Amino acid sequence: MFLKLKDSPHRARALRSLIDIYQQEKDWMKAIGAALEVERDSGQSAQKEIAHYYCELAVSEATHSRPDGAKRHLESALAAHRKCARANIVLGDVLAASGDHEGAIAAWKGIEQQNPAYLSLVARRLLDSHRSLGRAEEGLTLLRGYLASLPSLDMLDVAFQSTLDSEGADAAYKLVKDELRRNPTLLGLDKLLEAQLLVAPAERRQELELVRNLVHNHTRRLARYLCENCGFKARQFYWHCPACGGWETYPPKRSEESDLAP
């Protein structure tokens, strides 16, 4: 029915409805074709959405162990929208899975030139690939540099755990304390109390544990991701909002960070 309406005065609405159907059916090539038609008719860019459709195709190829096909779709995604951070994230995943950790690191570091906020999503991946190359210290230094220039609770969490594993509780506690001074948040306080428990004398641990549990119970609702389009909150990060269907409407920040942002 909507295909027939494409050649009627209702063309614009028909194309939008077709795109919704193609997205639900995960028929990404047809979604790309319809989005290009909308773009031509309206003059409004659909490159962000088209890039995500190519990323969906790439993820499907990677899931079926077809890395070459995934790379081709990712090239198309970046050709459509060069600032598509998701394309670099998926490319890094594909390269890391094939053992090319140098290439993966380069792909993930390229996110800094696209939208540095998304670096928090690859913090753990960056560290793991550096470890695979025997350069764990270099990876941790890189994360600390990102954390200093771009505060992020997710980045802090990875840097804290890595510092704890490699340098001990005192260094991890200092890292969190310094970060909390620069960027005071309740989620940061929760992490600081966790670090304090590791270095506190035995007689203080019960008291600290009580405080930490109270703060932790309160911060659970602050640790969600928030869609800027419809306000839907989720425990995990989504590229495609499950509530409103918007693409890239979730900032890669916890809701408390978004509330505090100017």
C-alpha positions as CSV (number, residue, x, y, z in Angstrom):
1,M,0.0,0.0,0.0
2,F,2.7,2.5,0.9
3,L,4.7,1.6,-2.2
4,K,1.7,2.5,-4.3
5,L,1.3,5.8,-2.4
6,K,4.9,6.7,-3.3
7,D,3.5,8.2,-6.6
8,S,0.7,10.1,-5.0
9,P,0.4,13.4,-3.1
10,H,1.0,11.3,0.0
11,R,4.6,10.4,-1.1
12,A,6.4,11.9,1.8
13,R,4.3,10.2,4.5
14,A,4.4,6.9,2.6
15,L,8.2,7.0,2.5
16,R,8.5,7.7,6.2
17,S,6.1,4.8,6.9
18,L,8.2,2.5,4.6
19,I,11.4,3.5,6.5
20,D,9.7,2.6,9.8
21,I,8.6,-0.8,8.4
22,Y,12.1,-1.5,6.9
23,Q,13.7,-0.7,10.3
24,Q,11.4,-3.0,12.1
25,E,12.1,-5.8,9.6
26,K,15.8,-5.0,9.7
27,D,15.8,-4.6,5.9
28,W,18.5,-2.1,6.0
29,M,19.2,-1.8,2.2
30,K,15.6,-0.9,1.5
31,A,15.8,1.6,4.4
32,I,18.8,3.2,2.8
33,G,17.0,3.5,-0.5
34,A,13.9,5.0,1.0
35,A,16.0,7.4,3.1
36,L,17.9,8.6,0.0
37,E,14.5,9.3,-1.7
38,V,13.4,11.3,1.3
39,E,16.6,13.2,1.3
40,R,16.3,14.0,-2.4
41,D,12.6,15.1,-2.1
42,S,13.0,17.2,1.1
43,G,16.5,18.5,0.8
44,Q,17.0,17.5,4.4
45,S,20.0,15.4,5.2
46,A,19.4,11.7,6.2
47,Q,23.1,10.9,6.3
48,K,23.2,10.1,10.0
49,E,20.4,7.6,9.7
50,I,21.9,6.1,6.5
51,A,25.3,5.7,8.3
52,H,23.6,3.7,11.1
53,Y,21.8,1.5,8.6
54,Y,25.2,0.6,7.1
55,C,26.5,0.0,10.6
56,E,23.6,-2.4,11.2
57,L,24.6,-4.3,8.1
58,A,28.2,-4.3,9.2
59,V,27.3,-5.7,12.7
60,S,25.3,-8.5,10.9
61,E,28.2,-9.3,8.7
62,A,30.6,-9.4,11.7
63,T,28.2,-11.6,13.6
64,H,28.3,-14.1,10.8
65,S,32.1,-14.0,10.6
66,R,32.3,-12.1,7.4
67,P,34.8,-9.3,8.3
68,D,35.4,-8.2,4.8
69,G,31.7,-7.5,4.2
70,A,31.6,-5.7,7.5
71,K,34.5,-3.4,6.5
72,R,32.8,-2.6,3.2
73,H,29.6,-1.5,5.0
74,L,31.6,0.6,7.5
75,E,33.4,2.3,4.6
76,S,30.0,3.2,3.2
77,A,28.8,4.4,6.6
78,L,31.8,6.8,6.9
79,A,31.3,7.9,3.3
80,A,27.7,8.8,4.2
81,H,28.6,10.5,7.5
82,R,32.3,10.9,8.3
83,K,31.6,11.8,11.9
84,C,29.8,8.5,12.6
85,A,31.6,7.4,15.7
86,R,29.7,4.1,15.7
87,A,31.4,3.1,12.4
88,N,34.8,3.5,14.1
89,I,33.6,1.6,17.2
90,V,32.4,-1.4,15.1
91,L,35.5,-1.2,12.8
92,G,37.7,-1.5,15.9
93,D,35.7,-4.5,17.1
94,V,36.1,-6.2,13.7
95,L,39.8,-5.6,13.6
96,A,40.3,-6.7,17.3
97,A,38.4,-9.9,16.6
98,S,40.8,-10.7,13.8
99,G,43.8,-10.1,16.0
100,D,44.7,-6.7,14.5
101,H,44.9,-4.8,17.8
102,E,47.1,-2.0,16.3
103,G,44.4,-1.3,13.7
104,A,41.6,-1.6,16.3
105,I,43.4,1.0,18.6
106,A,43.8,3.4,15.7
107,A,40.1,3.0,14.8
108,W,39.0,3.7,18.3
109,K,41.4,6.6,18.8
110,G,39.9,8.1,15.6
111,I,36.7,8.7,17.6
112,E,38.4,11.7,19.2
113,Q,38.3,13.5,15.9
114,Q,34.6,12.6,15.3
115,N,33.0,13.1,18.7
116,P,35.3,12.6,21.7
117,A,32.3,12.0,24.1
118,Y,32.0,8.5,22.6
119,L,35.5,7.5,23.7
120,S,34.0,6.4,27.0
121,L,32.2,3.6,25.1
122,V,35.5,2.1,24.0
123,A,37.6,2.6,27.2
124,R,37.5,-1.1,28.1
125,R,38.2,-2.1,24.5
126,L,41.2,0.2,24.3
127,L,42.7,-1.2,27.5
128,D,42.1,-4.8,26.4
129,S,43.8,-4.3,23.0
130,H,46.8,-2.6,24.6
131,R,47.1,-5.5,27.0
132,S,47.0,-7.9,24.1
133,L,50.0,-6.1,22.7
134,G,51.8,-6.2,26.0
135,R,51.4,-2.4,26.4
136,A,49.0,-2.2,29.4
137,E,50.8,0.7,31.0
138,E,50.5,2.7,27.7
139,G,46.8,2.0,27.5
140,L,46.2,3.1,31.1
141,T,48.1,6.3,30.4
142,L,45.9,7.0,27.4
143,L,42.7,6.5,29.4
144,R,44.0,8.9,32.1
145,G,44.7,11.5,29.5
146,Y,41.2,11.1,28.1
147,L,39.8,11.4,31.6
148,A,41.7,14.6,32.3
149,S,40.4,16.3,29.2
150,L,36.9,14.7,29.0
151,P,35.3,13.8,32.3
152,S,33.3,10.6,32.1
153,L,32.0,8.2,34.8
154,D,32.4,5.2,32.5
155,M,36.0,6.2,31.7
156,L,36.6,6.7,35.4
157,D,35.3,3.2,36.2
158,V,37.6,1.5,33.7
159,A,40.6,3.6,34.7
160,F,39.9,3.0,38.4
161,Q,39.7,-0.8,38.0
162,S,42.8,-0.9,35.9
163,T,44.8,1.3,38.3
164,L,43.6,-0.9,41.2
165,D,44.8,-4.1,39.3
166,S,48.2,-2.7,38.2
167,E,49.2,-0.1,40.9
168,G,47.2,-1.1,44.0
169,A,44.4,0.4,46.2
170,D,46.3,3.6,47.2
171,A,46.8,4.7,43.6
172,A,43.2,3.8,42.7
173,Y,41.9,5.8,45.6
174,K,44.0,8.9,44.7
175,L,42.8,8.7,41.1
176,V,39.1,8.7,42.2
177,K,39.7,11.4,44.8
178,D,41.4,13.8,42.3
179,E,38.6,13.2,39.7
180,L,35.9,13.8,42.3
181,R,37.5,17.2,43.2
182,R,37.4,18.2,39.5
183,N,33.9,16.8,38.8
184,P,31.8,16.3,41.9
185,T,29.0,13.7,41.3
186,L,27.2,11.3,43.5
187,L,28.3,8.4,41.2
188,G,31.8,9.6,41.6
189,L,31.3,9.7,45.4
190,D,30.0,6.1,45.2
191,K,33.3,5.1,43.5
192,L,35.3,7.1,46.0
193,L,33.7,5.2,48.9
194,E,34.4,1.9,47.1
195,A,38.1,3.0,46.9
196,Q,38.1,4.1,50.5
197,L,36.9,0.7,51.7
198,L,40.0,-0.8,50.1
199,V,42.5,1.3,52.0
200,A,40.6,2.0,55.3
201,P,41.7,0.3,58.5
202,A,39.5,-2.6,59.7
203,E,37.8,-0.6,62.5
204,R,36.4,1.9,59.9
205,R,35.2,-0.4,57.2
206,Q,31.8,-1.3,58.8
207,E,30.9,2.4,59.0
208,L,32.2,3.2,55.5
209,E,30.3,0.2,54.1
210,L,27.1,1.5,55.6
211,V,27.6,4.9,54.0
212,R,28.6,3.4,50.7
213,N,25.5,1.1,50.6
214,L,23.2,4.1,51.3
215,V,24.8,6.2,48.5
216,H,24.9,3.2,46.1
217,N,21.2,2.5,46.5
218,H,20.5,6.2,45.7
219,T,22.8,6.4,42.7
220,R,21.3,3.4,40.8
221,R,18.7,5.6,39.2
222,L,21.4,8.2,38.2
223,A,23.5,5.6,36.4
224,R,21.1,5.3,33.4
225,Y,21.4,6.7,29.9
226,L,18.8,9.3,28.8
227,C,17.3,9.8,25.4
228,E,17.5,13.5,24.5
229,N,14.5,13.1,22.1
230,C,11.9,11.5,24.3
231,G,13.4,11.2,27.8
232,F,13.4,7.4,27.9
233,K,15.9,6.1,30.4
234,A,17.8,2.8,29.9
235,R,20.4,0.9,31.9
236,Q,22.3,0.2,28.7
237,F,23.4,2.4,25.9
238,Y,21.4,2.4,22.7
239,W,22.2,3.8,19.2
240,H,18.5,3.4,18.3
241,C,16.1,4.5,21.0
242,P,13.6,1.7,21.8
243,A,10.9,4.2,22.8
244,C,10.9,6.9,20.1
245,G,13.0,5.3,17.4
246,G,15.5,8.1,17.1
247,W,19.0,7.4,16.0
248,E,21.9,8.6,18.1
249,T,19.7,10.3,20.6
250,Y,21.5,8.9,23.7
251,P,24.5,10.9,24.8
252,P,27.2,8.5,26.0
253,K,26.8,9.8,29.5
254,R,25.0,8.7,32.6
255,S,21.9,10.7,33.4
256,E,23.5,12.4,36.4
257,E,26.3,13.8,34.1
258,S,23.6,15.0,31.6
259,D,21.7,16.8,34.4
260,L,24.9,18.5,35.5
261,A,26.0,19.5,32.0
262,P,25.7,23.3,31.2
